[in-house]
Structures are given as structure tokens and as C-alpha cells.
Amino acid sequence: MELRQLEYFVTVAEEANFTRAAERLHVAQPGISAQIRRLERELGQELFDRAGRTVRLTEVGTAVLPYARAALAAVTGTRLAVDELTGLLRGRVAVGTVSSTNTLDLPALLSSFHHAHPAVEITLVEQTSEELVDAVRTGRLDVAIVALGAYELPPDLRGQVIAEQPVVAVLAAEKAPGTRKTMPLDNLRDRPLICMPEGTGIRSCLDDACAKAGFTPHIAFEAGNPALLASLAAKGLGTAILPSSVAKGQSGVRALTITKPKLRGRLVFAWRAGGPISPAARALVELARRTLKFTA
């Protein structure tokens, strides 16, 4: 059994596709398939169900996966421990973020880290909060900027709140005349709404509040780009549900603070509470905690 085979196995399991795994590892697909077949012959069991378009783990593969990840993490940890003792910080830091982070200068944070530790490779992905939380918990990401609405971080993650702000209803200016500055949640009951996809913090905040109020929101438009949502609202296509900071500066719209109850969204810097975390990832967490303006 070789570490390379375990790396290929874990990557195919995460991508659920041999082609995407090959692209991620920069290896020819036949090479990955051959190595996994060798691993399966050595174990005497198939690790993947290859029927259909999506590659799925077999029962044996599911049982093997956490041990394969642990073995790879142990090897990485050994190398990084030596680097740490010799004063050389290198390796890789995987960072995730939601799309609406205009209250945080993430490029500045990553730039500061790069200048302090030029030998560390930094990768960045953008996903929904639900996907990011899962990726940090499983070790695919070291840290993530997540938006939390109605829910808290799971107990195996730690986090600090970067920003907290009201959730607002954004309408075309001509559809919100007068001096009104608020809108009760119940007024959203029969409106076509424009919102972020499921799995995002704002969407979870909206869905949870509406469920408690006894109705299901009518989502007419759904997109991951907050600026696009505001533009759709400006054209009179519905009411966009957005963080207040995103609504500011958008032309042709008015933002009304949602009340009864008030909805608030939080932007949180999150990392794993326990388990292996590389020296490079620890350095990034420490830099963030020193430089970011966390709320109490």
C-alpha cells in the first residue's frame, strides 16, 4: 500500500469523479484508475461503485476513507513538524469564503500572510456557508469565512464574528415610496422574493424566520451574486433579501429593515476546534485574530 494510492483514493472520493480527480492532482486519469485498482486488489475489495456517471464509495470504501485521510494527515503533519522546528514555515493553506464579504478585506489579509510566509501556497474557493462548514470539518479547508443566519457553528468548529448586520428587504425605489424604513416579516408572505441559494446564511435566516411565522417564502429568483439580486430588485422583479451592507450604494432601490422579528446575519471566521491543523494554518488563524476587527 502506497501513500500515492491513498491520495488518489481520497481525491476520487471527494470529487466523486475520476476525471475531476485527475485534473485536481494534475495526473493522467488512467494512472489514477490503475493505482486505485492495485489498491483494491491488495485489499481484496472494491472501494468504488463505478456504475453510472457518478463514482460512489462502496461500504468498504466508506469505512476505509477516514483511515486513508488520517494516514495522509499524519505524513503531512510529520513533514510540517520538522519544518516548524527548523523555523521554516511552508506547506499549503486552503481558505474558503462566501461571496458577500464586502465587510472584510480578505485580499489584504491573504496578502499580509503571503508576504510573511512566501513559501506557503494559498488556495481560495467560494462556496455556500453550508458547504464551507462541511469542508472545514472534514479538513478539505483549513479556515473559512462563513455567513451564519439562524444557526450556530457546530461544536467541533471555533469561530469569531467579523461583522453582524441587519437583513433588509430591497425594493425598486418606485415600489417603496414615502419615508417608511421598515417592513414586517409577514409582509413578505405573498411577495415574489429574490434571494441567495439554500445553504447560504441569509437564506437559512429567511427560511427559519418564515417557518416560525407559519409560511414558506416564494422564491422567484435565486442567485449567488448579491449585486445581481439587488439589480433584479431595481428592475421591479421582486423583493431582494440581502445584508444591509450589500444594499448600501445600490442605485434605484430602497432598503427596508425587516422587523417583527428583526433578522440579523453574521459573518464568521471559522476553523477546526480540534484535530490536526498545520503550522501554516495556525499562523493564518493567529494573523486573522490579530488583524481582523472582530465584534464582541
Disulfide bonds with the S-S distance in Angstrom:
none
